[in-house]
Amino acid sequence: MKLPIGLSDFKKLRENDYYYIDKSLFIKEVINRGSEVLLLPRPRRFGKTLNMSMLRYFLEKRKDSLLSLFKGLTVEQDIETMKHQGQYPVIFLTFKSCKSANIKECLSEIRHLLKELYLEHKASIYPKLSAGEQKDYDIIIEKQGDMSDWQNALKFLMQLLHQKTGKRVIVLLDEYDAPIHAGQEHGYYEDIVVFMKLLLSNALKDNSDLEKGVVTGVLRVAKESIFSDLNNLEVLSLLDLEFQDHFGFTEVEIKRLIDDFSFREGEILKKWYNGYFFGEMVIYNPWSVLSFMNRKNKLPRPYWINTASESLLRDLITRTEPGFQEQIETLLLGFTITTELNENIVLRDLEYSEQNIWSLLVFSGYLKPVKMIEQPLIPLYELAIPNLEVYSFYQNTVKSWLRHQIGGRRLQYLLSALTQTDFKTFGELLKEMVLAILSYHDTAGDEPEKVYHAFVLGLLTHLMDRYVIRSNRESGYGRYDVLMIPQKKTEPGFIFEFKKVNHSKEESEVEAMKSALNQIKDKQYATELRDLGVKSIWGIGVVVDKKQVWLESFKC
């Protein structure tokens, strides 16, 4: 049996002997949901289009019965759900390809999709239309008319289908937000939001021709932008328990897949492609799992990460705000950060709201919520990087940014100087990089030492193949700033302590440095390294004053 790599047409999958993980109870849950319109946001390539295709082939009334496609699937055992099989006119539209670099081309792509939709239904309804209706129908097929004709195109087709069949229409809109993401990236966000809002609300709001609407995408784009008119909409995101096991592969499904293919690399799957949480379910990335299993050499790679342009996310991750960078470094070190999440993301406001950035990363699949902390009004979430595949994205993004800013060779020189305990060269190169990268604004605040702390952590992540990097953890009688534990105990270990020059106390850089070095000694920060058997241990004091940096070291 073949693995369905990138196959999203349910009929083709079932008729051509592809392996299928049974998600057919998705149909039952959609039918039984009381809401007239459902929005189901999930990360890209987690099976949204395949599920929508399955839903279409199940519900659509056709001349040729498709009942055989569902033979042996779980839904076949549900008598009430099976009563809906083949009973409705269905409109199915996916916007996943509408990602052009300008508004003109994007609207042209959407018009083409609507034209193809009209051609698909023409044979069954066109002959029975009045002359006026045929004229309006031809406007879409010939790609003529004004903007209002296109904004009403779905609504008009629904009216005709209901009129012809006597049955209200099922509307399935897949990846509705693909044009909106393109608009955000290429500068036509406002224009495409206006078009999509009218197209969707005309079809889905207070429409007597609508039986049920199902909409998928990556995000719920802010209510005031797209869905403000839809009072019949229910949004069920990956934070909700509903539909939690219908997108991506569950642990039970992965075990069955491994057994069916006698697959031996289950632990690699877990480390690289596991780690998502939908509702309370642990979920594997289906695209990467199937891609990995399909390769003979069985080398783990970032298959999912490499399937899309991530320029927006990369720009966000390399923001230079100290607090934000410190949290990125915390995530890279394997720890969690805590924040509120916003399910109504305003893409145009991303640069003004860190909460929106964290929310975008969660709902796009680049962070996972590992714990919800109840609060009186809005819950907090602990967030972490899901797995090694996504970790590689963050690490490579930070590395590329640093290489671009300071050059790959100079970065290697700096890291080599540190590991060879050439602290004079390390200090000189660190000062050069501070002048090249950190702005005066970054380092002029009340806590400049935190800026340097985050910056140095970013540099040190390049040594994570040789060192375990820890930050702000307890050792001895206090909390060190940065600890570097060598993988090989013959290599040196390092303790960093960052201090600012306290001008309010008329402190000099010499006094601040003495305080930093004494803290490493007095608090016995070297205890953890000694307990691990590290023989060569160095304490490093880093004192900062705006864009001035002083560095001293001693053997612990």
matplotlib code that plots the C-alpha trace (Angstrom):
import matplotlib.pyplot as plt

x = [0.0, 1.3, 1.8, -0.3, 2.4, 0.8, -2.5, -5.5, -8.2, -10.2, -11.7, -8.3, -6.8, -9.5, -9.7, -6.0, -5.0, -3.3, -2.9, -5.5, -5.7, -9.5, -10.7, -14.3, -15.8, -15.0, -18.1, -20.3, -18.9, -19.6, -23.1, -24.0, -22.6, -25.5, -23.7, -24.6, -21.1, -17.9, -14.4, -11.7, -8.3, -5.3, -1.6, -0.9, -0.5, -2.3, -5.0, -7.5, -8.0, -8.2, -10.9, -12.9, -12.6, -13.9, -16.8, -17.6, -17.6, -19.8, -22.4, -22.6, -25.6, -24.3, -25.4, -22.6, -22.8, -19.7, -20.8, -18.0, -15.4, -16.5, -16.7, -14.9, -14.5, -15.8, -18.5, -20.2, -21.3, -23.1, -26.7, -27.8, -24.8, -25.1, -28.6, -26.9, -24.7, -25.2, -28.1, -26.9, -25.7, -22.2, -19.9, -16.2, -13.6, -9.9, -8.0, -4.6, -3.1, -4.1, -0.8, 0.2, 2.6, 0.0, -3.7, -4.5, -3.0, -4.6, -8.1, -7.5, -6.7, -9.9, -11.9, -10.5, -11.5, -15.0, -15.2, -14.1, -16.7, -19.4, -18.3, -18.4, -22.1, -23.1, -24.3, -26.7, -28.3, -27.7, -30.4, -33.1, -32.1, -34.0, -32.4, -31.5, -30.0, -28.0, -26.7, -25.5, -24.0, -22.1, -20.6, -18.6, -17.7, -16.4, -14.6, -16.5, -18.6, -17.7, -16.4, -19.9, -20.6, -17.6, -18.3, -21.8, -20.7, -21.0, -24.3, -25.8, -24.6, -26.1, -29.4, -29.4, -28.5, -31.1, -33.7, -32.8, -32.5, -34.9, -32.1, -30.1, -26.4, -23.3, -20.5, -16.9, -14.2, -10.7, -7.7, -9.7, -6.9, -4.2, -4.9, -4.9, -1.4, -0.2, -1.7, 0.1, 3.4, 3.1, 1.4, -2.3, -3.7, -6.5, -7.8, -7.9, -9.6, -12.4, -12.9, -12.8, -15.1, -17.8, -17.4, -17.8, -20.4, -22.6, -22.5, -22.7, -24.6, -28.4, -28.6, -31.7, -30.0, -27.3, -27.5, -24.1, -20.8, -17.4, -14.4, -10.7, -7.5, -4.5, -5.8, -9.0, -8.2, -9.6, -13.3, -13.5, -11.7, -13.4, -16.2, -17.8, -21.1, -21.3, -23.4, -23.9, -20.2, -18.6, -14.8, -13.1, -9.3, -6.5, -7.0, -10.5, -11.4, -13.8, -12.3, -9.0, -8.2, -9.4, -6.3, -2.8, -1.9, -2.7, -0.3, -2.7, -2.8, 1.0, 1.4, -1.0, 0.9, 4.3, 2.9, 1.3, 4.5, 6.9, 8.6, 11.6, 12.3, 9.5, 11.8, 13.0, 9.4, 8.7, 11.7, 11.4, 7.7, 5.7, 4.9, 1.9, -1.1, -4.6, -7.1, -5.7, -4.4, -0.7, -0.5, 2.2, 2.8, 1.3, 3.3, 6.6, 5.8, 4.7, 7.6, 10.1, 8.6, 8.7, 12.5, 14.8, 17.7, 15.5, 17.3, 15.2, 14.8, 12.6, 10.1, 7.2, 9.3, 10.7, 7.3, 6.5, 8.0, 8.4, 9.7, 7.1, 7.9, 11.6, 11.3, 9.3, 11.6, 14.6, 13.0, 15.6, 13.5, 15.4, 12.5, 11.3, 14.8, 15.3, 12.1, 13.3, 16.5, 14.5, 12.6, 15.8, 17.2, 14.3, 12.3, 8.8, 7.5, 4.2, 1.7, -1.9, -3.0, -5.2, -7.4, -8.5, -5.2, -4.9, -2.0, -1.4, -0.7, 1.8, 4.8, 2.9, 1.8, 4.1, 1.0, -0.1, 3.3, 3.2, -0.4, 0.6, 3.4, 1.1, -1.8, 0.7, 2.3, 5.6, 4.9, 2.8, 0.7, 1.9, -0.2, -3.1, -3.1, -6.6, -7.1, -10.3, -10.6, -8.1, -6.1, -2.3, -0.5, 3.0, 4.5, 7.4, 8.9, 7.1, 9.9, 13.3, 12.0, 10.6, 13.6, 15.8, 13.7, 14.3, 18.0, 18.6, 16.7, 18.8, 22.0, 21.2, 20.4, 23.6, 25.7, 24.1, 24.7, 28.3, 29.5, 29.9, 33.7, 33.8, 31.1, 33.2, 36.3, 34.4, 33.1, 36.5, 38.2, 35.8, 36.2, 40.0, 39.8, 41.3, 39.3, 41.2, 40.2, 36.7, 36.2, 37.5, 35.2, 32.2, 32.7, 32.9, 29.6, 27.9, 28.8, 27.7, 24.4, 22.9, 21.4, 21.8, 18.0, 18.5, 21.2, 20.1, 17.2, 17.1, 18.3, 20.9, 22.5, 19.4, 20.0, 23.5, 22.4, 19.9, 22.4, 25.2, 22.8, 21.9, 25.6, 26.1, 23.3, 25.7, 27.7, 24.7, 26.2, 29.1, 27.5, 24.4, 23.4, 21.4, 20.2, 18.9, 19.0, 19.9, 23.4, 25.2, 23.5, 22.0, 20.9, 23.6, 23.0, 24.4, 26.0, 27.8, 28.2, 30.5, 29.3, 32.9, 34.1, 37.7, 36.5, 36.2, 32.9, 31.9, 29.8, 28.6, 27.5, 26.2, 26.2, 25.5, 27.4, 25.1, 25.5, 22.8, 25.3, 28.3, 29.6, 32.5, 33.0, 35.8, 33.5, 30.7, 33.2, 34.4, 30.7, 30.1, 33.2, 32.6, 29.0, 30.2, 32.6, 30.5, 27.3, 29.4, 27.9, 30.6, 29.0, 26.9, 29.8, 32.0, 29.3, 29.1, 32.9, 34.0, 37.6, 38.3, 35.8, 35.9, 33.9, 33.3, 32.1, 30.5, 29.9, 28.0, 27.3, 25.1, 27.3, 30.5, 31.5, 34.1, 35.0, 37.2, 37.6, 39.1, 39.7, 37.2]
y = [0.0, 3.5, 6.4, 9.4, 12.1, 15.5, 13.8, 15.8, 14.4, 11.8, 10.1, 9.6, 8.4, 5.8, 4.6, 4.1, 2.0, 4.6, 4.1, 6.0, 6.9, 6.9, 10.4, 9.7, 10.6, 14.1, 13.9, 12.9, 15.7, 18.4, 17.1, 16.9, 20.4, 22.8, 25.8, 26.9, 27.9, 26.3, 27.8, 25.2, 26.9, 24.5, 24.7, 24.1, 20.6, 19.0, 17.4, 20.2, 19.9, 16.1, 16.3, 18.9, 16.8, 13.7, 15.8, 16.9, 13.4, 12.2, 14.9, 15.7, 14.5, 13.1, 10.9, 8.3, 7.0, 7.4, 5.2, 2.7, 5.3, 5.0, 1.2, -0.1, 3.3, 4.0, 6.5, 3.6, 2.2, 5.3, 4.9, 8.5, 10.0, 7.7, 9.2, 12.4, 10.6, 12.0, 14.3, 17.9, 20.3, 21.1, 24.1, 23.2, 25.9, 26.0, 29.2, 27.6, 28.7, 32.3, 33.8, 36.3, 39.2, 41.9, 42.4, 42.3, 38.9, 37.6, 38.7, 37.2, 33.8, 34.0, 34.9, 31.9, 29.6, 31.0, 30.6, 26.9, 26.4, 27.8, 25.6, 22.6, 23.2, 24.5, 21.3, 20.5, 24.0, 26.3, 24.9, 25.5, 29.2, 32.2, 34.4, 36.9, 34.3, 32.8, 36.3, 36.7, 33.2, 34.0, 37.1, 34.8, 32.2, 34.9, 36.7, 39.9, 42.1, 44.5, 43.8, 43.4, 40.5, 38.6, 39.4, 37.9, 35.0, 32.3, 33.7, 33.7, 30.1, 28.9, 30.5, 28.7, 25.3, 25.5, 26.6, 23.6, 20.8, 22.0, 21.4, 24.0, 24.1, 22.9, 25.4, 24.2, 26.9, 25.6, 27.7, 30.9, 33.0, 32.1, 35.3, 37.3, 36.0, 36.9, 40.4, 40.9, 39.7, 41.7, 44.9, 44.5, 43.3, 45.9, 45.4, 41.6, 41.7, 43.8, 41.5, 38.3, 39.8, 40.5, 37.2, 35.2, 37.3, 37.4, 33.6, 32.7, 35.4, 35.1, 33.1, 30.9, 28.9, 27.7, 24.3, 24.4, 26.1, 24.8, 27.1, 26.1, 28.1, 28.6, 31.5, 33.1, 36.5, 39.2, 39.3, 43.0, 42.3, 39.3, 37.8, 40.8, 40.2, 36.4, 35.9, 32.3, 31.4, 29.0, 29.0, 25.9, 26.3, 23.9, 25.1, 23.5, 19.9, 19.6, 18.1, 17.6, 14.2, 15.0, 16.9, 15.4, 11.9, 10.9, 8.6, 5.6, 6.3, 6.5, 3.2, 1.6, 3.2, 1.9, -1.6, -1.7, -0.7, -2.6, 0.7, 0.7, 4.4, 5.3, 7.2, 9.4, 10.2, 11.1, 13.4, 15.2, 15.3, 14.8, 17.3, 19.3, 19.6, 20.0, 20.2, 17.6, 15.3, 14.8, 15.2, 14.3, 16.3, 14.2, 15.7, 15.2, 11.7, 10.4, 12.2, 10.6, 7.2, 7.4, 8.0, 5.0, 6.6, 7.4, 10.6, 13.1, 16.4, 19.4, 18.3, 20.5, 23.6, 23.4, 23.4, 27.2, 30.6, 31.7, 35.2, 36.8, 34.5, 34.9, 38.7, 38.4, 36.0, 38.2, 41.3, 43.1, 44.1, 42.8, 41.2, 39.4, 38.1, 36.9, 34.8, 33.4, 32.4, 30.8, 28.7, 27.7, 26.5, 24.1, 26.1, 27.6, 31.1, 32.2, 34.5, 35.2, 34.0, 36.0, 33.9, 37.0, 38.0, 41.3, 40.5, 44.2, 44.8, 42.1, 44.4, 46.3, 43.3, 40.5, 38.7, 38.5, 37.2, 34.4, 33.6, 33.5, 31.1, 28.8, 28.7, 28.3, 25.2, 26.8, 26.7, 24.5, 25.2, 22.8, 24.1, 26.4, 28.5, 29.5, 33.2, 35.2, 36.7, 35.5, 32.3, 32.2, 29.5, 28.0, 27.7, 25.6, 24.6, 21.4, 19.2, 19.0, 19.9, 23.2, 23.8, 23.7, 26.5, 28.8, 27.9, 28.3, 31.6, 33.0, 31.7, 33.2, 36.6, 36.6, 35.5, 38.3, 40.9, 40.0, 37.5, 33.7, 33.8, 36.4, 34.5, 31.3, 33.2, 34.5, 31.1, 29.4, 32.1, 31.3, 27.5, 27.8, 30.2, 33.1, 35.6, 38.6, 37.8, 36.8, 40.1, 42.2, 40.4, 40.7, 44.5, 44.7, 42.8, 44.9, 48.0, 46.4, 45.0, 46.4, 49.8, 52.6, 52.3, 48.6, 49.2, 52.6, 51.3, 50.5, 46.9, 46.9, 43.8, 41.8, 43.0, 41.7, 38.5, 37.7, 38.7, 36.5, 33.6, 33.9, 33.6, 30.7, 28.6, 28.0, 25.8, 23.6, 20.6, 20.7, 22.4, 22.3, 26.0, 26.9, 30.3, 31.8, 28.4, 27.7, 26.4, 26.7, 29.5, 31.6, 31.9, 32.2, 34.1, 31.6, 28.2, 26.2, 22.5, 20.7, 17.5, 16.2, 16.7, 17.3, 20.6, 23.8, 24.9, 28.5, 30.7, 34.1, 36.9, 40.2, 43.5, 47.1, 50.1, 51.5, 55.3, 56.0, 54.6, 56.3, 52.9, 52.5, 49.7, 48.3, 48.1, 46.5, 43.9, 43.1, 42.6, 40.2, 38.1, 37.9, 36.8, 33.8, 32.9, 33.7, 32.0, 29.0, 28.9, 26.3, 23.7, 22.2, 21.9, 20.3, 17.8, 16.8, 16.1, 19.2, 19.9, 23.2, 25.8, 29.5, 32.4, 35.3, 38.7, 41.0, 44.6, 46.9, 50.6, 51.5, 50.3, 49.9, 46.4, 45.1, 41.4, 39.6, 36.0, 33.8, 30.1, 28.7]
z = [0.0, -0.9, 1.4, 0.4, 0.2, -0.4, -1.6, -0.6, -2.9, -0.8, -3.9, -5.5, -2.3, -1.7, -5.3, -5.8, -2.9, -0.8, 2.9, 4.9, 8.6, 9.2, 10.0, 8.9, 12.2, 11.3, 9.1, 12.1, 14.3, 11.6, 11.0, 14.7, 15.5, 15.9, 14.5, 11.0, 10.2, 11.6, 11.4, 12.1, 12.2, 12.1, 11.0, 7.3, 6.0, 8.9, 6.8, 6.5, 2.7, 2.8, 5.5, 3.5, 0.4, 2.3, 3.6, 0.1, -1.3, 1.5, 1.5, -2.2, -4.3, -7.5, -10.4, -9.5, -6.0, -3.9, -1.1, -1.9, -0.8, 2.8, 2.9, 5.9, 7.6, 11.0, 9.8, 8.0, 11.3, 12.3, 11.0, 11.7, 10.0, 6.9, 6.3, 5.2, 2.6, -0.9, 0.1, -0.6, -3.2, -2.2, -3.0, -2.4, -2.8, -1.7, -1.7, -1.0, -4.3, -4.0, -2.8, -5.5, -4.9, -5.8, -5.3, -9.1, -9.5, -6.3, -7.3, -10.7, -9.1, -7.0, -10.1, -11.8, -8.9, -9.1, -12.8, -12.5, -9.8, -12.1, -15.0, -12.7, -11.9, -15.3, -16.9, -14.1, -13.6, -16.5, -18.9, -16.3, -15.7, -16.9, -19.6, -16.9, -14.6, -17.6, -18.3, -14.7, -14.8, -18.0, -16.4, -14.0, -16.6, -18.9, -16.1, -16.7, -14.5, -11.7, -8.2, -6.7, -9.1, -7.8, -4.2, -4.7, -6.8, -4.0, -2.8, -6.4, -7.0, -3.7, -4.7, -8.0, -6.5, -3.8, -6.4, -8.7, -6.1, -3.4, -0.9, 1.0, 0.2, 2.0, 1.6, 2.2, 2.0, 2.5, 3.5, 3.4, 4.9, 2.3, 0.3, 3.5, 4.5, 1.0, 1.4, 4.7, 3.2, 0.0, 1.1, 0.0, 3.3, 3.6, 0.0, 0.2, 3.6, 2.2, -0.7, 1.4, 4.0, 1.5, -0.4, 2.8, 4.6, 1.5, 1.3, 5.0, 6.8, 7.2, 4.0, 3.6, 0.9, 3.4, 5.1, 6.8, 6.1, 7.1, 6.8, 7.4, 7.6, 9.7, 11.7, 12.8, 11.3, 13.6, 14.0, 13.1, 9.8, 8.4, 10.5, 12.1, 10.3, 11.0, 14.2, 13.2, 13.4, 15.8, 16.0, 17.3, 17.4, 18.3, 21.9, 22.1, 22.8, 19.9, 16.7, 18.6, 17.0, 13.4, 12.2, 12.4, 13.6, 17.2, 19.2, 18.6, 14.9, 14.7, 16.5, 14.0, 11.1, 12.5, 12.9, 9.5, 7.7, 10.2, 10.8, 13.2, 13.6, 16.0, 18.4, 15.6, 14.6, 18.2, 18.7, 15.3, 14.4, 17.7, 20.3, 19.2, 21.4, 19.9, 22.8, 25.2, 22.4, 21.6, 17.8, 15.2, 12.1, 9.3, 6.4, 8.0, 9.3, 5.9, 4.1, 6.5, 6.3, 2.5, 2.3, 2.1, 3.9, 7.0, 7.8, 9.8, 8.0, 8.4, 5.7, 6.9, 7.6, 4.0, 2.3, 2.7, 2.6, 6.2, 5.6, 7.9, 10.8, 10.3, 10.4, 13.6, 15.4, 14.8, 16.3, 18.4, 21.4, 24.4, 26.2, 23.1, 22.2, 25.8, 25.4, 22.1, 23.7, 26.6, 24.1, 22.3, 25.6, 26.0, 28.5, 28.4, 28.3, 29.6, 27.9, 27.0, 23.5, 21.2, 18.9, 17.0, 15.3, 13.5, 11.1, 10.3, 14.0, 14.6, 15.0, 17.7, 19.8, 21.2, 22.3, 18.6, 17.6, 20.2, 19.1, 15.4, 16.2, 18.3, 15.7, 12.8, 14.5, 15.6, 19.3, 21.4, 24.5, 27.1, 30.0, 30.6, 33.7, 34.8, 35.6, 36.5, 33.0, 30.4, 30.8, 30.5, 28.5, 28.9, 25.4, 24.1, 20.8, 19.8, 18.4, 16.7, 13.3, 14.5, 16.8, 13.7, 12.2, 15.2, 15.4, 11.7, 11.7, 14.5, 13.0, 9.6, 11.2, 13.2, 10.2, 8.1, 10.8, 11.8, 9.3, 9.8, 10.2, 12.9, 14.8, 14.5, 15.7, 18.7, 19.7, 19.1, 21.3, 24.1, 23.9, 23.7, 26.8, 24.8, 26.7, 25.4, 21.8, 22.9, 24.7, 21.8, 19.3, 21.6, 21.8, 18.0, 17.7, 20.3, 18.3, 15.0, 16.2, 19.4, 19.1, 21.6, 22.3, 23.2, 25.8, 27.2, 29.4, 33.1, 32.7, 29.9, 31.4, 30.3, 26.7, 26.7, 28.5, 25.7, 23.0, 24.4, 24.8, 21.1, 20.2, 22.5, 21.0, 18.1, 20.5, 21.5, 19.7, 22.2, 25.3, 27.3, 27.7, 30.8, 31.9, 35.2, 37.0, 40.6, 41.5, 44.9, 46.8, 44.0, 40.4, 37.7, 34.5, 32.0, 32.5, 29.8, 30.5, 28.1, 26.6, 27.0, 30.5, 29.2, 27.7, 29.8, 31.4, 31.7, 34.1, 32.9, 35.2, 33.7, 35.6, 34.7, 36.0, 38.7, 38.2, 40.9, 43.4, 41.8, 40.9, 38.5, 36.0, 38.2, 41.1, 39.0, 37.7, 41.2, 42.2, 39.2, 39.9, 43.6, 43.0, 41.0, 43.8, 46.8, 45.5, 44.4, 40.9, 39.9, 42.2, 39.4, 37.0, 39.6, 40.5, 36.8, 36.8, 34.8, 35.7, 34.0, 35.1, 34.2, 35.7, 33.3, 34.4, 31.8, 32.8, 30.6, 30.4, 27.4, 24.5, 26.5, 27.5, 29.9, 30.4, 32.9, 33.7, 36.5, 37.0, 39.5]

ax = plt.figure().add_subplot(projection="3d")
ax.plot(x, y, z, "-o")
ax.set_aspect("equal")
plt.show()
